Amino acid sequence: MSGRGKKEAGKRKIKSFEIAFLRSAKANVTRNAKAVLS
């Protein structure tokens, strides 16, 4: 039981990290696009 809960917590942590990574990546892409367009 506790092992499964630990695994789920790890999955959740990875998911939030992935979301933050995707968000920063998207911000970088838009910034680069603006730099190219200007």
N, C-alpha and C positions, 0 to 999 in steps of 0.2 A: 504493500500500500504506500508506504513512505517513499519507496524507490520510484514508483510510478509518478507520485506527486512531484518529486525532484525533477524527473524528466520533463514533465509538463512545464514546470517553472523555467527550465532551461530553454525549452522551445519558445516560451513567451518572451524571454529575454532576447533570444536571437531575432525573433520577429520584430520587436521594437527597434533593435539595432539595424535590421535591414530597412525598416521604414525610414529611420533617420538617415541612413546612407543614401537611400533612393532620393529623399528630399534634398539632401545637399548636392547630389549628382545632378538633379533636375535644375537646381539653382545655378550650378556651374555651367550647365548647357545653355540656359537662357542668357547668362552673363556673356558667355563666349559668342552666342548668336548676336547679341546686341553689339559687342565689340566688332564683329565682322561687318555688321550692317552699317555701323557708323563710319 
